[in-house]
Amino acid sequence: MPRESADSLKAAAPPDAETRSISENSATMLDVHAPHESIHTWKGFFVHMAAIACGLLLALALENTVEYLHRRHLLSEARSELAAELEDNRRAWQKNAAEVLRIQRELEVNLRVIHALRSHALPDGKLDYSANLYATLDGAWQSVHQNGALGLMPQKELTTEAWFYRMLLELINAETTLTSTMKIAGAMAVSVSPEPLDMRQLDELTSKTIEAQGRLDYLRMFLDIEEGGLNKIGGTSSMKGAGE
C-alpha cells in the first residue's frame, strides 16, 4: 500500500479508537463489574447491606474454620511426637532400671575388693566401674515447645507434660553425674594395678565408690518417679486417643 494511503487511513481513524481499545483490554483484565441496578429505596439499601454483612460473616467463618483445623492438626502432631518419644523413654527406662541394679551390685563388689586390698587379702572379684545407661530423650518436647503447640493443649494436660519433662531434665543430669563419677573411679582403678595401690589411693577409691553409690541412689529415685510418670501419661494418652 502506498505510504500516502496508509497515512490517510491512520488519519481517518477516530482519535479515541486507540484509547477505547486500551480501556476495553484493561476492563477485561480487571474483571470489574458495575452494579446491575441502582439503589433507589431504603429496602434496596438494607438488602444490599445485608448481603455485604452475610459475605463478611461467611468469610470470617471460613477463616476461623481453617485456623481451627490448622490448630487441631498442629496439636495432633505434637501429641503424636510426644507419644512416640514417651515409648522411646519407656524402653530406655526398662534398660536403665536393670542397669542400675547391675551397677549397685558392681559397686558393692568394688568395696569388698578394696577392703580385701587394705587387709592384703586375696580379693574375691575385681574392680569394675562400667556404666551403660541409655539416653533419656526430650527432643520432641523441645520441638513442640518451640512451634507453639504447647499453647494449644488443655491446661491439665500441659501441666502434666511440663512436670514430666522437668523431672526428666533432673534425671538426665543424674545420669550424667553418675556416669562422670564412675569414669573417674574407673580411671583411678586402672591407673595402676590393684596390688601396688597404697592406702591413700585406696582411700580415694573408696571415697569415689561411696560417692558413686550416693549418685546411684539419687538416679534410682528419679527412675522411680519416671516410672510413675510414664504410666500416668501413657494412660492419659491412650484415653485421649480413644476419645478422638
C-alpha positions as CSV (number, residue, x, y, z in Angstrom):
1,M,0.0,0.0,0.0
2,P,1.4,3.5,-0.8
3,R,2.6,5.4,2.1
4,E,0.2,8.2,1.5
5,S,-2.7,5.8,1.6
6,A,-1.6,4.3,4.9
7,D,-1.2,7.7,6.4
8,S,-4.6,8.8,5.2
9,L,-6.2,5.7,6.7
10,K,-4.5,6.4,10.0
11,A,-5.6,10.0,9.9
12,A,-9.2,8.9,9.1
13,A,-9.4,6.7,12.2
14,P,-11.2,8.3,15.1
15,P,-8.8,9.9,17.5
16,D,-10.1,8.0,20.5
17,A,-10.0,4.5,18.9
18,E,-6.7,3.5,20.4
19,T,-7.8,4.8,23.8
20,R,-11.0,2.8,23.7
21,S,-9.0,-0.4,22.8
22,I,-6.7,0.0,25.8
23,S,-9.7,0.7,28.1
24,E,-11.5,-2.4,26.9
25,N,-8.4,-4.6,27.5
26,S,-8.0,-3.1,31.0
27,A,-11.6,-3.8,31.8
28,T,-11.3,-7.4,30.7
29,M,-8.1,-7.9,32.8
30,L,-9.5,-6.3,36.0
31,D,-12.9,-8.0,35.6
32,V,-14.7,-5.2,37.4
33,H,-18.5,-5.3,37.1
34,A,-20.7,-2.3,37.9
35,P,-23.8,-2.9,39.9
36,H,-26.7,-4.3,37.8
37,E,-29.1,-1.8,39.2
38,S,-29.1,1.4,41.2
39,I,-30.4,1.5,44.8
40,H,-33.3,3.9,44.9
41,T,-35.2,2.7,48.1
42,W,-34.3,2.1,51.7
43,K,-35.4,-1.5,51.3
44,G,-32.9,-2.0,48.5
45,F,-30.2,-0.3,50.6
46,F,-30.8,-2.6,53.6
47,V,-30.9,-5.7,51.3
48,H,-27.6,-4.6,49.8
49,M,-26.0,-4.0,53.3
50,A,-27.3,-7.4,54.5
51,A,-25.7,-9.1,51.5
52,I,-22.4,-7.5,52.4
53,A,-22.7,-8.4,56.0
54,C,-23.5,-12.0,55.1
55,G,-20.5,-12.2,52.8
56,L,-18.2,-10.8,55.6
57,L,-19.6,-13.2,58.1
58,L,-19.1,-16.1,55.7
59,A,-15.5,-15.1,55.1
60,L,-14.8,-14.8,58.8
61,A,-16.4,-18.2,59.5
62,L,-14.3,-19.8,56.7
63,E,-11.1,-18.2,58.1
64,N,-11.9,-19.4,61.6
65,T,-12.6,-22.9,60.4
66,V,-9.3,-23.1,58.5
67,E,-7.5,-21.7,61.6
68,Y,-9.3,-24.3,63.8
69,L,-8.4,-27.2,61.6
70,H,-4.7,-26.0,61.4
71,R,-4.5,-25.7,65.2
72,R,-6.1,-29.1,65.6
73,H,-3.6,-30.6,63.2
74,L,-0.7,-29.0,65.0
75,L,-1.9,-30.3,68.3
76,S,-2.4,-33.8,66.9
77,E,1.1,-33.8,65.5
78,A,2.5,-32.6,68.8
79,R,0.7,-35.4,70.7
80,S,1.9,-38.0,68.2
81,E,5.5,-36.8,68.6
82,L,5.3,-36.8,72.4
83,A,3.7,-40.2,72.4
84,A,6.5,-41.7,70.3
85,E,9.1,-40.1,72.5
86,L,7.3,-41.5,75.5
87,E,7.6,-45.0,74.2
88,D,11.3,-44.5,73.5
89,N,11.8,-43.3,77.0
90,R,9.8,-46.2,78.3
91,R,12.2,-48.7,76.6
92,A,15.2,-46.7,77.9
93,W,13.7,-46.8,81.4
94,Q,13.4,-50.6,81.3
95,K,17.1,-50.9,80.3
96,N,18.3,-48.3,82.8
97,A,16.3,-49.9,85.7
98,A,18.1,-53.2,85.0
99,E,21.5,-51.4,84.6
100,V,21.1,-49.6,87.9
101,L,20.7,-52.9,89.7
102,R,23.8,-54.2,88.0
103,I,25.8,-51.1,88.9
104,Q,24.6,-51.4,92.5
105,R,26.0,-55.0,92.7
106,E,29.1,-53.9,90.9
107,L,29.8,-51.1,93.5
108,E,29.2,-53.5,96.4
109,V,31.8,-55.9,94.9
110,N,34.2,-53.0,94.4
111,L,34.0,-52.0,98.1
112,R,34.7,-55.6,99.1
113,V,37.7,-55.8,96.8
114,I,39.1,-52.5,98.2
115,H,38.6,-53.8,101.7
116,A,40.5,-57.0,100.8
117,L,43.3,-54.9,99.3
118,R,43.5,-52.9,102.6
119,S,43.9,-56.2,104.5
120,H,46.4,-57.6,102.0
121,A,43.9,-60.5,101.4
122,L,43.1,-62.1,98.1
123,P,40.2,-60.1,96.5
124,D,37.1,-62.0,95.8
125,G,36.3,-60.3,92.4
126,K,37.8,-57.4,90.5
127,L,37.2,-53.7,90.3
128,D,34.6,-52.7,87.7
129,Y,33.2,-49.2,87.2
130,S,31.4,-49.7,83.9
131,A,28.1,-47.9,83.4
132,N,25.9,-48.4,80.3
133,L,23.0,-46.1,80.7
134,Y,20.6,-45.4,77.8
135,A,19.9,-41.8,76.9
136,T,16.6,-40.2,78.1
137,L,15.1,-38.2,75.2
138,D,13.4,-34.8,75.3
139,G,13.8,-33.6,71.7
140,A,10.1,-33.9,70.9
141,W,9.2,-31.7,73.9
142,Q,11.7,-29.1,72.8
143,S,10.2,-29.1,69.3
144,V,6.6,-28.7,70.4
145,H,7.7,-26.0,72.9
146,Q,9.3,-24.0,70.0
147,N,6.5,-24.4,67.4
148,G,3.8,-23.1,69.8
149,A,1.8,-26.4,70.0
150,L,2.0,-26.4,73.8
151,G,-0.2,-23.3,74.0
152,L,-3.0,-25.4,72.3
153,M,-3.1,-28.1,75.0
154,P,-5.7,-28.1,77.7
155,Q,-4.2,-26.8,81.0
156,K,-4.3,-30.1,82.8
157,E,-2.5,-31.9,80.0
158,L,0.1,-29.2,79.7
159,T,0.7,-29.2,83.4
160,T,1.3,-32.9,83.4
161,E,3.6,-32.9,80.4
162,A,5.6,-29.9,81.8
163,W,6.1,-31.6,85.2
164,F,7.2,-34.9,83.5
165,Y,9.8,-33.2,81.3
166,R,11.1,-31.1,84.2
167,M,11.6,-34.3,86.0
168,L,13.3,-35.9,83.0
169,L,15.8,-33.0,82.9
170,E,16.8,-33.8,86.5
171,L,17.0,-37.5,85.6
172,I,19.3,-36.7,82.7
173,N,21.5,-34.6,85.0
174,A,21.6,-37.5,87.5
175,E,22.6,-39.9,84.7
176,T,25.4,-37.6,83.6
177,T,26.9,-37.1,87.1
178,L,26.8,-40.8,87.9
179,T,28.5,-41.6,84.6
180,S,31.1,-39.0,85.2
181,T,31.8,-40.3,88.8
182,M,32.1,-43.9,87.5
183,K,34.5,-42.9,84.8
184,I,36.7,-41.1,87.3
185,A,36.7,-44.1,89.7
186,G,37.4,-46.4,86.8
187,A,40.4,-44.3,85.7
188,M,41.7,-44.4,89.3
189,A,41.3,-48.1,89.4
190,V,43.2,-48.8,86.2
191,S,45.9,-46.2,86.6
192,V,48.0,-48.8,88.4
193,S,47.5,-52.5,89.0
194,P,45.5,-53.3,92.2
195,E,48.4,-54.8,94.1
196,P,50.5,-51.6,94.3
197,L,47.7,-49.3,95.4
198,D,48.8,-47.6,98.6
199,M,46.5,-46.6,101.4
200,R,46.0,-43.1,100.2
201,Q,44.9,-44.4,96.7
202,L,42.6,-47.0,98.3
203,D,41.1,-44.2,100.5
204,E,40.5,-42.1,97.4
205,L,39.0,-45.0,95.5
206,T,36.8,-45.9,98.5
207,S,35.5,-42.3,98.7
208,K,34.8,-42.2,94.9
209,T,33.0,-45.6,95.1
210,I,30.8,-44.4,98.0
211,E,30.1,-41.2,96.1
212,A,29.0,-43.3,93.1
213,Q,26.7,-45.2,95.4
214,G,25.1,-42.0,96.5
215,R,24.7,-40.7,93.0
216,L,23.2,-44.1,92.0
217,D,20.6,-43.8,94.8
218,Y,19.8,-40.3,93.5
219,L,19.3,-41.6,90.0
220,R,17.2,-44.5,91.2
221,M,14.9,-42.0,92.9
222,F,14.2,-40.2,89.6
223,L,13.8,-43.5,87.8
224,D,11.0,-44.4,90.3
225,I,9.4,-41.1,89.6
226,E,9.8,-41.5,85.9
227,E,8.1,-44.9,86.1
228,G,5.0,-43.3,87.7
229,G,5.0,-40.5,85.1
230,L,5.3,-42.9,82.2
231,N,2.3,-44.9,83.5
232,K,0.3,-41.8,84.1
233,I,1.0,-40.0,80.8
234,G,0.8,-43.3,78.9
235,G,-2.7,-44.0,80.3
236,T,-3.8,-40.4,79.6
237,S,-2.5,-40.6,76.0
238,S,-4.4,-43.8,75.5
239,M,-7.7,-42.3,76.7
240,K,-7.2,-39.2,74.5
241,G,-6.5,-41.4,71.5
242,A,-9.7,-43.4,72.2
243,G,-11.7,-40.2,72.5
244,E,-10.6,-38.6,69.3
